[in-house]
Amino acid sequence: MKVGFLCAIIVLLHCHLILALSSQDAVLVVGATGGTGKQVLNGLVQSGLKPKNLRVLSRDASKLKFLEEQGFGTVKADLNDCDSLANALNGCSGCYLHSTVGDTKELDSNEVLAARKLATAMSLRETPMHVVYNSAVGEESLIGSRKQQKRAVEDLFENDFPSIDFTSLRSNFFMDPLWKKYTRPAILAGKFTFCVPPDTPIHLTAVADMGFLAGKCLQSIKTTKNRTINVSGDVLTPVEIAAAFAKCQGTPCQHSKGTTMAIMSRLFFKSLWEEIVFLRKTRITTDIDDLKQEFGKVTSFEEFLDNSGWADTSRTYEDLSR
Ligand SMILES: NC(=O)c1ccc[n+]([C@@H]2O[C@H](COP(=O)([O-])OP(=O)(O)OC[C@H]3O[C@@H](n4cnc5c(N)ncnc54)[C@H](OP(=O)(O)O)[C@@H]3O)[C@@H](O)[C@H]2O)c1
């Protein structure tokens, strides 16, 4: 009886050791050195991952040097260079894939091909891999070309690379780009132009929550593999968003439907127009209470504004990525 008890303790200790060791494996982080990248890294660290166990991938040595100075693991690689990917993946058992191309005005059609190269490099290794991917919510009938590419990346991992465990985090409207210079100065001056009717519910996602949930999924004992999870921390109408800005900045802010901007988008900016139509028509919801229960927290819009220092008028979008 005593021997059996001892054996059970040894087995438990052994399992604990295996878990502890696996938690030391590196997590490759792809596409998190751009405008929204630093918030992703903050979220991954908040989830319990150590900066030195994150291996942030970039083509740009100067960005990596900056991250190394902050204690992050890094690797110089290019998604279009298969040899560099094999090296980048060495010692990794998890990957958070935030992006495979730049978030450019003109859609970069390399997104799916770059994902295929990464998945191929993963499938050639013996180590099992869990990938968590930054995708986007949306009904099939409403999603534009940008979101369709993200669905194609989901399909690719799920159907062409079944040996890779895959979790899709479908983000809603990111809060962070509201800091960009084509929106923030006008909002601070009192006008929040958002081309949807004032009472339309908008699901909002803080980018840091993508990193946080990804980190939790990668470390989870309860599996999130082969799951699609919609991610949002708040749901507000444009009028309520404007009110939250006003409250945080301490100066008035009103929502404007932006009729001229809508016409301009329809005529000249295809992917912006697709997003406007989507936001006007989508009926997809995200269960925020469920997310809080499963992952412990998600960020409300008010918290996002406070945490990001919105009220400090000297700060810019670029400051968020430092
Ligand atoms: N849900 C929403 O509302 C919303 C809003 C905005 C963005 N997004 C999505 O969020 C993601 C990131 O947006 P962002 O604004 O942070 O993008 P970004 O500033 O353009 O950054 C792009 C990232 O992709 C990496 N990358 C591009 N090509 C690469 C290659 N060949 N090899 C390796 N890395 C490569 C870049 O790395 P290096 O240049 O350092 O190599 C960088 O880390 C995108 O998928 C975008 O669609 C969603």
PDBQT file of the ligand as one rigid body, heavy atoms in Angstrom, charges set to zero:
ROOT
HETATM    1  N1  LIG A 401      -9.310  42.982 -36.339  1.00  0.00    +0.000 N 
HETATM    2  C1  LIG A 401      -8.970  44.176 -36.741  1.00  0.00    +0.000 C 
HETATM    3  O1  LIG A 401      -9.713  45.161 -36.617  1.00  0.00    +0.000 OA
HETATM    4  C2  LIG A 401      -7.587  44.407 -37.285  1.00  0.00    +0.000 A 
HETATM    5  C3  LIG A 401      -7.115  45.720 -37.432  1.00  0.00    +0.000 A 
HETATM    6  C4  LIG A 401      -5.796  45.905 -37.870  1.00  0.00    +0.000 A 
HETATM    7  C5  LIG A 401      -4.994  44.800 -38.164  1.00  0.00    +0.000 A 
HETATM    8  N2  LIG A 401      -5.508  43.547 -38.054  1.00  0.00    +0.000 N 
HETATM    9  C6  LIG A 401      -4.660  42.369 -38.377  1.00  0.00    +0.000 C 
HETATM   10  O2  LIG A 401      -3.587  42.299 -37.419  1.00  0.00    +0.000 OA
HETATM   11  C7  LIG A 401      -2.419  41.813 -38.044  1.00  0.00    +0.000 C 
HETATM   12  C8  LIG A 401      -1.212  42.708 -37.739  1.00  0.00    +0.000 C 
HETATM   13  O3  LIG A 401      -1.499  44.044 -38.068  1.00  0.00    +0.000 OA
HETATM   14  P1  LIG A 401      -0.369  45.191 -37.903  1.00  0.00    +0.000 P 
HETATM   15  O4  LIG A 401      -1.047  46.485 -38.140  1.00  0.00    +0.000 OA
HETATM   16  O5  LIG A 401       0.389  44.974 -36.648  1.00  0.00    +0.000 OA
HETATM   17  O6  LIG A 401       0.588  44.842 -39.156  1.00  0.00    +0.000 OA
HETATM   18  P2  LIG A 401       1.961  45.529 -39.609  1.00  0.00    +0.000 P 
HETATM   19  O7  LIG A 401       2.267  46.714 -38.786  1.00  0.00    +0.000 OA
HETATM   20  O8  LIG A 401       1.887  45.734 -41.095  1.00  0.00    +0.000 OA
HETATM   21  O9  LIG A 401       3.041  44.369 -39.277  1.00  0.00    +0.000 OA
HETATM   22  C9  LIG A 401       3.174  43.253 -40.116  1.00  0.00    +0.000 C 
HETATM   23  C10 LIG A 401       3.940  42.147 -39.427  1.00  0.00    +0.000 C 
HETATM   24  O10 LIG A 401       4.085  41.047 -40.332  1.00  0.00    +0.000 OA
HETATM   25  C11 LIG A 401       5.451  40.681 -40.402  1.00  0.00    +0.000 C 
HETATM   26  N3  LIG A 401       5.792  40.184 -41.762  1.00  0.00    +0.000 N 
HETATM   27  C12 LIG A 401       5.318  40.636 -42.943  1.00  0.00    +0.000 A 
HETATM   28  N4  LIG A 401       5.883  39.950 -43.945  1.00  0.00    +0.000 NA
HETATM   29  C13 LIG A 401       6.735  39.054 -43.390  1.00  0.00    +0.000 A 
HETATM   30  C14 LIG A 401       7.637  38.071 -43.903  1.00  0.00    +0.000 A 
HETATM   31  N5  LIG A 401       7.781  37.854 -45.229  1.00  0.00    +0.000 N 
HETATM   32  N6  LIG A 401       8.362  37.332 -43.043  1.00  0.00    +0.000 NA
HETATM   33  C15 LIG A 401       8.254  37.558 -41.689  1.00  0.00    +0.000 A 
HETATM   34  N7  LIG A 401       7.432  38.466 -41.125  1.00  0.00    +0.000 NA
HETATM   35  C16 LIG A 401       6.688  39.212 -41.986  1.00  0.00    +0.000 A 
HETATM   36  C17 LIG A 401       6.220  41.954 -40.095  1.00  0.00    +0.000 C 
HETATM   37  O11 LIG A 401       7.527  41.601 -39.622  1.00  0.00    +0.000 OA
HETATM   38  P3  LIG A 401       8.893  42.414 -40.003  1.00  0.00    +0.000 P 
HETATM   39  O12 LIG A 401       8.536  43.560 -40.899  1.00  0.00    +0.000 OA
HETATM   40  O13 LIG A 401       9.439  42.863 -38.683  1.00  0.00    +0.000 OA
HETATM   41  O14 LIG A 401       9.751  41.388 -40.670  1.00  0.00    +0.000 OA
HETATM   42  C18 LIG A 401       5.349  42.535 -38.978  1.00  0.00    +0.000 C 
HETATM   43  O15 LIG A 401       5.634  41.880 -37.764  1.00  0.00    +0.000 OA
HETATM   44  C19 LIG A 401      -2.762  41.681 -39.520  1.00  0.00    +0.000 C 
HETATM   45  O16 LIG A 401      -3.070  40.319 -39.769  1.00  0.00    +0.000 OA
HETATM   46  C20 LIG A 401      -4.003  42.502 -39.724  1.00  0.00    +0.000 C 
HETATM   47  O17 LIG A 401      -4.814  42.002 -40.741  1.00  0.00    +0.000 OA
HETATM   48  C21 LIG A 401      -6.772  43.318 -37.596  1.00  0.00    +0.000 A 
ENDROOT
TORSDOF 0
